[in-house]
Each structure stands twice: as C-alpha cells, then as structure tokens.
C-alpha cells in the first residue's frame, strides 16, 4: 500500500518538474489541463473547476503508457483509482482523500472462468 501511495504522489508531482509547458484550455466551466514530461510525452491530463482538481485525471509514464486513473471531487481523491505496474493492476478505493481499500490483480488473470 505504501508503494502505491508513493507512486501516486510521484505521478502527481512529475508534471510540476516537466520542462515542457503545460496547456490549459477552457471547456465550459472547467479548465482542461495537460502536463508533459521533459521528453514531450503527456504526463497528466484532467480538469480544474474553481482552481481545484475535479473529474477524471489520467497519468502517463515517459513512454505515453497510462499508469494511473481516478477521480477528484473538489480537489479530493474519491472512489476507485487504478494504478498499472506492468502486468499488475492495483485498484485503490479512496474515501475523502484517504485510502479505504486496495485490491491487486494481474492483467493476465482470467476475467471469466468456465468451471
């Protein structure tokens, strides 16, 4: 669980250190933000409402592969977040910005069993 939390913090902080300027586009009452890695690949994308993170946010590694996805509500992480680490998917449920539960699965695990 500690590794997941560290990964989430690192993923969110990487955008701040990117050398490529982020983009901000007005979309109704929201602002769509896109942050980039130093190599130009997208590092994060999501929305701000009233200067707070809101709605779905996605994070990507330097190769452009999705590494995390989840929702914010008025700046607070809520609900189910997914974190990808190779073939492992961690499902982290947040309640008021705190980790409520963690479930781990392998992408190679069968979705349906005919037993």
ABEGO torsion letter per residue (X at the ends): XAAAAAAAAAAAAAAAABABBBBBBBBEABBBBBBBBAAGBBABBEBBBGGBBBEBBBBBBAAGBBABBBBBBGGBBBEBBBBBBEABBBBBBBBGGBBABBBBBBAABBABBAX
